[in-house]
Amino acid sequence: MSSFAPIVLFVYNRLWHTQQTLEALKKNELAEASELYIYSDEAKNEDARKSVNEVREYLKTVTGFKKVTIIKREKNWGLADSIIDGVTKIVNEYGKIIVLEDDLVTSPYFLKFMNKALEFYKDEDKVWHISGYTPPLENINENFFIKPTSCWGWATWDTKWAFFKKDTNGFLKLFDNKKQKDFNVNNSYDYYSHIVFNHQKKINTWAIFWYASVYFNNGLSLHPKKSFVQNIGHDNSGTHCGSSCAFDVELSKEFENKFSNNIFIDNITLSKLEKYYRSFKVPLHIKVLNKIQKVFKGKV
């Protein structure tokens, strides 16, 4: 295998979450062979100053990786702009990238899965995104492909990220009713509304535009049969999620290396994803958008 992909971690003002993320990452089999870049966003206001500084002091102590590089933002970029900028810079330098945020606890096999998948599918035109997170779906026995991407621990290549664009006008023009239904996983989750809310400047996010960029280039996202990532940010502390346990998973305790060149969307797995999305008493996209709107109004 060629050299391992760099890990890029985006942090802000959540010390405990950042500690949990990094402590779990250090326990990964390939941590000591991997370079780690940490982007630390500047405080949005004086209320966040102390907590941002606490995180930055902790970052000085981080070891256990081949190399640790800390990038301290001198102004507040916000998560979306910081990720777009950081991912673009690092992926163009290395050709591939593994991306995490400060509320993602990983299995010890996360890095191994991501690097193996990056190597296996590097020349595959259909595969654009490697996800470390898989929702708690029932009876999934193999890695699988779907159209939606997941931003909870993911990887890609420079050749695919080059197609990323954050263009609400451009994307909205590409949708008709059929595409909107398909984009929304048979209307089980309203991904499309994320683009609309960004267009209306009610929220400022990035992940929906990566999904749209992949979708309109006919790309697919690989997901493991069992999740290598657990999101611990569902405690009203994060940008993306409110207080919920609906996303909770049991982390994979083994490495699954059955990658296949037979790349297609399995309709049985897709139907399980639809069922999962429809199981929320309050629609999932409403939960997510409500949380993002709170943050956009100045709450972190």
BALOBA-1460 file (C-alpha; in Angstrom, 3 decimals):
// residues 300
<rec num="1" residu="m" x="0.000" y="0.000" z="0.000"/>
<rec num="2" residu="s" x="1.127" y="3.508" z="-0.713"/>
<rec num="3" residu="s" x="1.603" y="5.984" z="2.132"/>
<rec num="4" residu="f" x="-1.368" y="6.454" z="4.425"/>
<rec num="5" residu="a" x="-3.844" y="9.275" z="3.926"/>
<rec num="6" residu="p" x="-3.435" y="12.350" z="6.134"/>
<rec num="7" residu="i" x="-6.065" y="12.830" z="8.804"/>
<rec num="8" residu="v" x="-7.637" y="16.278" z="9.042"/>
<rec num="9" residu="l" x="-9.534" y="17.143" z="12.215"/>
<rec num="10" residu="f" x="-11.634" y="20.295" z="12.646"/>
<rec num="11" residu="v" x="-12.103" y="21.584" z="16.200"/>
<rec num="12" residu="y" x="-13.569" y="24.636" z="17.890"/>
<rec num="13" residu="n" x="-14.518" y="25.057" z="21.544"/>
<rec num="14" residu="r" x="-15.534" y="21.642" z="22.876"/>
<rec num="15" residu="l" x="-12.673" y="20.375" z="24.984"/>
<rec num="16" residu="w" x="-14.241" y="17.164" z="26.275"/>
<rec num="17" residu="h" x="-15.477" y="16.121" z="22.839"/>
<rec num="18" residu="t" x="-12.118" y="16.914" z="21.263"/>
<rec num="19" residu="q" x="-10.348" y="14.843" z="23.895"/>
<rec num="20" residu="q" x="-12.638" y="11.866" z="23.318"/>
<rec num="21" residu="t" x="-12.123" y="12.135" z="19.558"/>
<rec num="22" residu="l" x="-8.335" y="12.262" z="19.764"/>
<rec num="23" residu="e" x="-7.965" y="9.621" z="22.462"/>
<rec num="24" residu="a" x="-9.978" y="7.167" z="20.363"/>
<rec num="25" residu="l" x="-8.088" y="8.096" z="17.220"/>
<rec num="26" residu="k" x="-4.751" y="7.483" z="18.947"/>
<rec num="27" residu="k" x="-5.853" y="3.912" z="19.641"/>
<rec num="28" residu="n" x="-6.204" y="3.239" z="15.934"/>
<rec num="29" residu="e" x="-3.819" y="0.681" z="14.502"/>
<rec num="30" residu="l" x="-2.392" y="3.108" z="11.932"/>
<rec num="31" residu="a" x="-2.299" y="6.266" z="14.070"/>
<rec num="32" residu="e" x="1.469" y="6.245" z="14.573"/>
<rec num="33" residu="a" x="1.986" y="5.925" z="10.813"/>
<rec num="34" residu="s" x="-0.424" y="8.741" z="9.938"/>
<rec num="35" residu="e" x="0.040" y="12.505" z="9.733"/>
<rec num="36" residu="l" x="-2.559" y="14.541" z="11.599"/>
<rec num="37" residu="y" x="-3.616" y="18.087" z="10.736"/>
<rec num="38" residu="i" x="-5.814" y="19.892" z="13.256"/>
<rec num="39" residu="y" x="-7.667" y="23.038" z="12.202"/>
<rec num="40" residu="s" x="-8.596" y="25.116" z="15.253"/>
<rec num="41" residu="d" x="-11.147" y="27.811" z="14.480"/>
<rec num="42" residu="e" x="-10.867" y="31.204" z="16.177"/>
<rec num="43" residu="a" x="-13.486" y="32.274" z="18.712"/>
<rec num="44" residu="k" x="-16.676" y="33.640" z="17.196"/>
<rec num="45" residu="n" x="-17.110" y="36.031" z="20.107"/>
<rec num="46" residu="e" x="-15.689" y="36.749" z="23.552"/>
<rec num="47" residu="d" x="-18.025" y="34.229" z="25.150"/>
<rec num="48" residu="a" x="-16.231" y="31.459" z="23.255"/>
<rec num="49" residu="r" x="-12.703" y="32.760" z="23.885"/>
<rec num="50" residu="k" x="-11.987" y="30.787" z="27.051"/>
<rec num="51" residu="s" x="-13.217" y="27.464" z="25.699"/>
<rec num="52" residu="v" x="-11.355" y="27.921" z="22.395"/>
<rec num="53" residu="n" x="-8.149" y="28.636" z="24.318"/>
<rec num="54" residu="e" x="-8.694" y="25.543" z="26.466"/>
<rec num="55" residu="v" x="-8.930" y="23.415" z="23.361"/>
<rec num="56" residu="r" x="-5.802" y="24.992" z="21.907"/>
<rec num="57" residu="e" x="-3.831" y="24.351" z="25.088"/>
<rec num="58" residu="y" x="-4.875" y="20.714" z="24.977"/>
<rec num="59" residu="l" x="-3.858" y="20.396" z="21.325"/>
<rec num="60" residu="k" x="-0.283" y="21.218" z="22.295"/>
<rec num="61" residu="t" x="-0.159" y="17.934" z="24.214"/>
<rec num="62" residu="v" x="-1.368" y="15.673" z="21.405"/>
<rec num="63" residu="t" x="1.027" y="12.868" z="20.504"/>
<rec num="64" residu="g" x="0.742" y="9.350" z="19.075"/>
<rec num="65" residu="f" x="0.840" y="10.222" z="15.391"/>
<rec num="66" residu="k" x="3.608" y="10.323" z="12.791"/>
<rec num="67" residu="k" x="3.359" y="14.110" z="12.760"/>
<rec num="68" residu="v" x="0.932" y="16.608" z="14.285"/>
<rec num="69" residu="t" x="0.358" y="19.982" z="12.608"/>
<rec num="70" residu="i" x="-1.941" y="22.516" z="14.257"/>
<rec num="71" residu="i" x="-3.434" y="25.289" z="12.157"/>
<rec num="72" residu="k" x="-4.831" y="28.079" z="14.324"/>
<rec num="73" residu="r" x="-7.298" y="30.198" z="12.455"/>
<rec num="74" residu="e" x="-6.724" y="33.893" z="13.097"/>
<rec num="75" residu="k" x="-10.371" y="34.714" z="12.481"/>
<rec num="76" residu="n" x="-13.579" y="32.764" z="12.918"/>
<rec num="77" residu="w" x="-14.216" y="30.906" z="9.691"/>
<rec num="78" residu="g" x="-17.198" y="28.880" z="10.828"/>
<rec num="79" residu="l" x="-17.304" y="25.129" z="10.295"/>
<rec num="80" residu="a" x="-18.434" y="25.092" z="6.668"/>
<rec num="81" residu="d" x="-15.831" y="27.505" z="5.302"/>
<rec num="82" residu="s" x="-13.082" y="26.048" z="7.456"/>
<rec num="83" residu="i" x="-13.747" y="22.516" z="6.220"/>
<rec num="84" residu="i" x="-13.956" y="23.520" z="2.567"/>
<rec num="85" residu="d" x="-10.686" y="25.435" z="2.823"/>
<rec num="86" residu="g" x="-8.834" y="22.819" z="4.878"/>
<rec num="87" residu="v" x="-9.964" y="19.817" z="2.874"/>
<rec num="88" residu="t" x="-9.105" y="21.507" z="-0.418"/>
<rec num="89" residu="k" x="-5.611" y="22.411" z="0.742"/>
<rec num="90" residu="i" x="-4.683" y="19.048" z="2.234"/>
<rec num="91" residu="v" x="-6.280" y="16.781" z="-0.361"/>
<rec num="92" residu="n" x="-4.577" y="18.678" z="-3.177"/>
<rec num="93" residu="e" x="-1.236" y="18.226" z="-1.424"/>
<rec num="94" residu="y" x="-1.584" y="14.505" z="-0.669"/>
<rec num="95" residu="g" x="-4.045" y="13.277" z="-3.283"/>
<rec num="96" residu="k" x="-6.304" y="11.715" z="-0.639"/>
<rec num="97" residu="i" x="-7.676" y="12.623" z="2.760"/>
<rec num="98" residu="i" x="-9.503" y="11.356" z="5.846"/>
<rec num="99" residu="v" x="-11.714" y="13.957" z="7.538"/>
<rec num="100" residu="l" x="-13.051" y="14.122" z="11.103"/>
<rec num="101" residu="e" x="-14.814" y="16.657" z="13.291"/>
<rec num="102" residu="d" x="-14.429" y="17.113" z="17.040"/>
<rec num="103" residu="d" x="-17.335" y="14.923" z="18.150"/>
<rec num="104" residu="l" x="-16.538" y="11.660" z="16.385"/>
<rec num="105" residu="v" x="-15.248" y="8.684" z="18.339"/>
<rec num="106" residu="t" x="-13.712" y="6.013" z="16.134"/>
<rec num="107" residu="s" x="-13.221" y="2.278" z="16.319"/>
<rec num="108" residu="p" x="-9.567" y="1.147" z="16.503"/>
<rec num="109" residu="y" x="-10.045" y="-0.106" z="12.929"/>
<rec num="110" residu="f" x="-11.361" y="3.140" z="11.454"/>
<rec num="111" residu="l" x="-8.080" y="4.256" z="9.891"/>
<rec num="112" residu="k" x="-7.370" y="0.795" z="8.536"/>
<rec num="113" residu="f" x="-10.771" y="0.606" z="6.862"/>
<rec num="114" residu="m" x="-10.497" y="4.085" z="5.386"/>
<rec num="115" residu="n" x="-6.974" y="3.603" z="4.036"/>
<rec num="116" residu="k" x="-7.724" y="0.165" z="2.592"/>
<rec num="117" residu="a" x="-10.846" y="1.505" z="0.882"/>
<rec num="118" residu="l" x="-8.991" y="4.533" z="-0.469"/>
<rec num="119" residu="e" x="-6.384" y="2.241" z="-1.973"/>
<rec num="120" residu="f" x="-8.832" y="-0.348" z="-3.321"/>
<rec num="121" residu="y" x="-11.138" y="2.146" z="-5.042"/>
<rec num="122" residu="k" x="-8.638" y="4.837" z="-6.029"/>
<rec num="123" residu="d" x="-9.060" y="4.175" z="-9.760"/>
<rec num="124" residu="e" x="-12.770" y="3.429" z="-9.644"/>
<rec num="125" residu="d" x="-14.797" y="6.122" z="-11.393"/>
<rec num="126" residu="k" x="-18.044" y="5.225" z="-9.612"/>
<rec num="127" residu="v" x="-16.724" y="5.523" z="-6.055"/>
<rec num="128" residu="w" x="-16.403" y="9.114" z="-4.841"/>
<rec num="129" residu="h" x="-16.735" y="8.894" z="-1.081"/>
<rec num="130" residu="i" x="-15.728" y="6.533" z="1.719"/>
<rec num="131" residu="s" x="-17.870" y="6.759" z="4.854"/>
<rec num="132" residu="g" x="-16.753" y="5.582" z="8.267"/>
<rec num="133" residu="y" x="-20.257" y="5.917" z="9.724"/>
<rec num="134" residu="t" x="-23.172" y="3.620" z="9.022"/>
<rec num="135" residu="p" x="-26.606" y="4.184" z="10.595"/>
<rec num="136" residu="p" x="-28.015" y="1.471" z="12.871"/>
<rec num="137" residu="l" x="-29.597" y="-0.576" z="10.087"/>
<rec num="138" residu="e" x="-30.750" y="-4.151" z="10.677"/>
<rec num="139" residu="n" x="-28.956" y="-7.216" z="9.316"/>
<rec num="140" residu="i" x="-26.341" y="-5.585" z="7.118"/>
<rec num="141" residu="n" x="-23.787" y="-8.278" z="6.280"/>
<rec num="142" residu="e" x="-21.611" y="-6.576" z="3.684"/>
<rec num="143" residu="n" x="-20.164" y="-3.166" z="2.919"/>
<rec num="144" residu="f" x="-22.609" y="-1.327" z="0.692"/>
<rec num="145" residu="f" x="-22.965" y="1.569" z="-1.715"/>
<rec num="146" residu="i" x="-25.578" y="4.321" z="-1.649"/>
<rec num="147" residu="k" x="-25.850" y="7.756" z="-3.196"/>
<rec num="148" residu="p" x="-25.890" y="9.915" z="-0.016"/>
<rec num="149" residu="t" x="-22.566" y="10.789" z="1.557"/>
<rec num="150" residu="s" x="-21.987" y="10.969" z="5.305"/>
<rec num="151" residu="c" x="-19.855" y="13.681" z="6.914"/>
<rec num="152" residu="w" x="-19.241" y="11.726" z="10.125"/>
<rec num="153" residu="g" x="-15.757" y="10.449" z="9.392"/>
<rec num="154" residu="w" x="-15.139" y="10.261" z="5.668"/>
<rec num="155" residu="a" x="-12.499" y="10.118" z="2.979"/>
<rec num="156" residu="t" x="-12.013" y="10.961" z="-0.680"/>
<rec num="157" residu="w" x="-9.445" y="11.712" z="-3.364"/>
<rec num="158" residu="d" x="-8.293" y="14.949" z="-4.996"/>
<rec num="159" residu="t" x="-9.676" y="13.778" z="-8.351"/>
<rec num="160" residu="k" x="-13.180" y="13.617" z="-6.872"/>
<rec num="161" residu="w" x="-12.999" y="16.616" z="-4.533"/>
<rec num="162" residu="a" x="-12.043" y="18.719" z="-7.561"/>
<rec num="163" residu="f" x="-15.722" y="18.557" z="-8.556"/>
<rec num="164" residu="f" x="-16.926" y="20.005" z="-5.257"/>
<rec num="165" residu="k" x="-18.835" y="23.242" z="-5.591"/>
<rec num="166" residu="k" x="-21.023" y="25.222" z="-3.288"/>
<rec num="167" residu="d" x="-23.468" y="26.721" z="-5.753"/>
<rec num="168" residu="t" x="-27.080" y="26.841" z="-4.624"/>
<rec num="169" residu="n" x="-28.328" y="28.443" z="-7.844"/>
<rec num="170" residu="g" x="-26.546" y="25.905" z="-10.009"/>
<rec num="171" residu="f" x="-27.744" y="22.878" z="-8.088"/>
<rec num="172" residu="l" x="-31.341" y="24.028" z="-7.689"/>
<rec num="173" residu="k" x="-31.606" y="24.327" z="-11.474"/>
<rec num="174" residu="l" x="-30.597" y="20.692" z="-11.885"/>
<rec num="175" residu="f" x="-33.460" y="19.245" z="-9.854"/>
<rec num="176" residu="d" x="-36.794" y="18.121" z="-11.228"/>
<rec num="177" residu="n" x="-39.371" y="16.199" z="-9.194"/>
<rec num="178" residu="k" x="-37.873" y="12.818" z="-10.102"/>
<rec num="179" residu="k" x="-34.330" y="13.821" z="-9.160"/>
<rec num="180" residu="q" x="-35.522" y="15.482" z="-5.966"/>
<rec num="181" residu="k" x="-37.283" y="12.285" z="-4.897"/>
<rec num="182" residu="d" x="-34.215" y="10.214" z="-5.699"/>
<rec num="183" residu="f" x="-31.871" y="12.673" z="-3.954"/>
<rec num="184" residu="n" x="-34.144" y="12.413" z="-0.898"/>
<rec num="185" residu="v" x="-33.893" y="8.588" z="-0.838"/>
<rec num="186" residu="n" x="-37.413" y="8.058" z="-2.113"/>
<rec num="187" residu="n" x="-38.543" y="11.077" z="-0.088"/>
<rec num="188" residu="s" x="-37.657" y="9.435" z="3.230"/>
<rec num="189" residu="y" x="-35.270" y="12.248" z="4.203"/>
<rec num="190" residu="d" x="-35.392" y="15.796" z="2.861"/>
<rec num="191" residu="y" x="-31.778" y="16.391" z="1.827"/>
<rec num="192" residu="y" x="-33.010" y="18.832" z="-0.814"/>
<rec num="193" residu="s" x="-34.247" y="21.278" z="1.841"/>
<rec num="194" residu="h" x="-30.659" y="21.737" z="3.048"/>
<rec num="195" residu="i" x="-29.783" y="23.276" z="-0.312"/>
<rec num="196" residu="v" x="-32.881" y="25.482" z="-0.201"/>
<rec num="197" residu="f" x="-32.104" y="26.717" z="3.323"/>
<rec num="198" residu="n" x="-28.522" y="27.488" z="2.296"/>
<rec num="199" residu="h" x="-29.867" y="29.359" z="-0.721"/>
<rec num="200" residu="q" x="-32.131" y="31.387" z="1.570"/>
<rec num="201" residu="k" x="-29.126" y="32.015" z="3.855"/>
<rec num="202" residu="k" x="-30.953" y="30.517" z="6.808"/>
<rec num="203" residu="i" x="-28.057" y="28.121" z="7.330"/>
<rec num="204" residu="n" x="-24.461" y="27.875" z="6.144"/>
<rec num="205" residu="t" x="-23.319" y="24.282" z="5.644"/>
<rec num="206" residu="w" x="-20.993" y="22.355" z="3.360"/>
<rec num="207" residu="a" x="-21.824" y="18.628" z="3.486"/>
<rec num="208" residu="i" x="-25.013" y="18.842" z="1.420"/>
<rec num="209" residu="f" x="-23.001" y="20.383" z="-1.411"/>
<rec num="210" residu="w" x="-20.515" y="17.524" z="-1.340"/>
<rec num="211" residu="y" x="-23.418" y="15.082" z="-1.592"/>
<rec num="212" residu="a" x="-24.918" y="17.100" z="-4.464"/>
<rec num="213" residu="s" x="-21.539" y="17.266" z="-6.216"/>
<rec num="214" residu="v" x="-21.212" y="13.495" z="-5.949"/>
<rec num="215" residu="y" x="-24.837" y="12.879" z="-6.915"/>
<rec num="216" residu="f" x="-24.809" y="14.921" z="-10.108"/>
<rec num="217" residu="n" x="-21.600" y="13.242" z="-11.218"/>
<rec num="218" residu="n" x="-23.181" y="9.815" z="-10.735"/>
<rec num="219" residu="g" x="-20.855" y="8.953" z="-7.872"/>
<rec num="220" residu="l" x="-21.498" y="6.507" z="-5.047"/>
<rec num="221" residu="s" x="-20.575" y="6.391" z="-1.371"/>
<rec num="222" residu="l" x="-19.135" y="3.276" z="0.271"/>
<rec num="223" residu="h" x="-20.369" y="2.477" z="3.783"/>
<rec num="224" residu="p" x="-19.106" y="-0.265" z="6.087"/>
<rec num="225" residu="k" x="-21.487" y="-3.024" z="7.146"/>
<rec num="226" residu="k" x="-20.965" y="-1.889" z="10.734"/>
<rec num="227" residu="s" x="-20.030" y="1.629" z="11.775"/>
<rec num="228" residu="f" x="-16.456" y="2.598" z="12.593"/>
<rec num="229" residu="v" x="-17.664" y="5.971" z="13.913"/>
<rec num="230" residu="q" x="-19.925" y="7.064" z="16.756"/>
<rec num="231" residu="n" x="-21.105" y="10.679" z="16.927"/>
<rec num="232" residu="i" x="-21.021" y="11.957" z="20.526"/>
<rec num="233" residu="g" x="-22.239" y="15.439" z="19.628"/>
<rec num="234" residu="h" x="-25.939" y="14.780" z="20.136"/>
<rec num="235" residu="d" x="-25.962" y="16.669" z="23.400"/>
<rec num="236" residu="n" x="-26.885" y="20.087" z="21.976"/>
<rec num="237" residu="s" x="-23.209" y="21.085" z="21.880"/>
<rec num="238" residu="g" x="-22.542" y="20.752" z="18.166"/>
<rec num="239" residu="t" x="-23.311" y="22.407" z="14.886"/>
<rec num="240" residu="h" x="-25.088" y="19.549" z="13.185"/>
<rec num="241" residu="c" x="-27.113" y="17.643" z="15.760"/>
<rec num="242" residu="g" x="-29.507" y="18.213" z="18.583"/>
<rec num="243" residu="s" x="-30.174" y="15.973" z="21.556"/>
<rec num="244" residu="s" x="-30.902" y="12.516" z="20.170"/>
<rec num="245" residu="c" x="-29.853" y="8.895" z="20.467"/>
<rec num="246" residu="a" x="-31.349" y="7.850" z="17.139"/>
<rec num="247" residu="f" x="-27.940" y="7.936" z="15.490"/>
<rec num="248" residu="d" x="-26.184" y="5.833" z="18.141"/>
<rec num="249" residu="v" x="-24.350" y="2.758" z="16.953"/>
<rec num="250" residu="e" x="-22.181" y="0.039" z="18.394"/>
<rec num="251" residu="l" x="-18.687" y="0.507" z="17.023"/>
<rec num="252" residu="s" x="-17.220" y="-2.275" z="14.930"/>
<rec num="253" residu="k" x="-14.805" y="-4.375" z="16.953"/>
<rec num="254" residu="e" x="-13.258" y="-6.024" z="13.927"/>
<rec num="255" residu="f" x="-11.754" y="-5.035" z="10.613"/>
<rec num="256" residu="e" x="-13.849" y="-5.952" z="7.611"/>
<rec num="257" residu="n" x="-11.837" y="-6.075" z="4.410"/>
<rec num="258" residu="k" x="-14.256" y="-7.581" z="1.915"/>
<rec num="259" residu="f" x="-14.135" y="-4.890" z="-0.725"/>
<rec num="260" residu="s" x="-15.843" y="-5.712" z="-3.979"/>
<rec num="261" residu="n" x="-15.407" y="-4.510" z="-7.541"/>
<rec num="262" residu="n" x="-19.092" y="-5.208" z="-8.050"/>
<rec num="263" residu="i" x="-20.284" y="-1.668" z="-7.438"/>
<rec num="264" residu="f" x="-24.034" y="-1.163" z="-7.308"/>
<rec num="265" residu="i" x="-26.819" y="0.028" z="-5.017"/>
<rec num="266" residu="d" x="-28.477" y="-2.895" z="-3.268"/>
<rec num="267" residu="n" x="-32.213" y="-2.234" z="-3.149"/>
<rec num="268" residu="i" x="-32.711" y="-4.282" z="0.022"/>
<rec num="269" residu="t" x="-30.158" y="-2.188" z="1.902"/>
<rec num="270" residu="l" x="-31.623" y="0.975" z="0.420"/>
<rec num="271" residu="s" x="-35.081" y="0.014" z="1.650"/>
<rec num="272" residu="k" x="-33.632" y="-0.471" z="5.151"/>
<rec num="273" residu="l" x="-32.178" y="3.026" z="4.996"/>
<rec num="274" residu="e" x="-35.569" y="4.399" z="3.956"/>
<rec num="275" residu="k" x="-37.204" y="2.595" z="6.860"/>
<rec num="276" residu="y" x="-34.645" y="4.045" z="9.264"/>
<rec num="277" residu="y" x="-35.223" y="7.589" z="8.009"/>
<rec num="278" residu="r" x="-39.007" y="7.196" z="8.236"/>
<rec num="279" residu="s" x="-38.789" y="5.880" z="11.806"/>
<rec num="280" residu="f" x="-38.164" y="9.317" z="13.312"/>
<rec num="281" residu="k" x="-41.206" y="10.739" z="15.062"/>
<rec num="282" residu="v" x="-39.984" y="14.188" z="14.145"/>
<rec num="283" residu="p" x="-38.563" y="14.115" z="10.607"/>
<rec num="284" residu="l" x="-34.806" y="13.833" z="10.740"/>
<rec num="285" residu="h" x="-34.178" y="16.761" z="8.437"/>
<rec num="286" residu="i" x="-36.288" y="18.991" z="10.697"/>
<rec num="287" residu="k" x="-34.174" y="18.038" z="13.722"/>
<rec num="288" residu="v" x="-30.977" y="18.742" z="11.840"/>
<rec num="289" residu="l" x="-32.134" y="21.995" z="10.294"/>
<rec num="290" residu="n" x="-33.510" y="23.311" z="13.586"/>
<rec num="291" residu="k" x="-30.149" y="22.713" z="15.207"/>
<rec num="292" residu="i" x="-28.218" y="24.321" z="12.369"/>
<rec num="293" residu="q" x="-30.492" y="27.358" z="12.431"/>
<rec num="294" residu="k" x="-29.827" y="27.832" z="16.154"/>
<rec num="295" residu="v" x="-26.101" y="27.816" z="15.511"/>
<rec num="296" residu="f" x="-26.460" y="30.157" z="12.552"/>
<rec num="297" residu="k" x="-28.150" y="32.651" z="14.867"/>
<rec num="298" residu="g" x="-25.070" y="32.721" z="17.064"/>
<rec num="299" residu="k" x="-25.382" y="29.723" z="19.364"/>
<rec num="300" residu="v" x="-22.545" y="27.215" z="19.396"/>
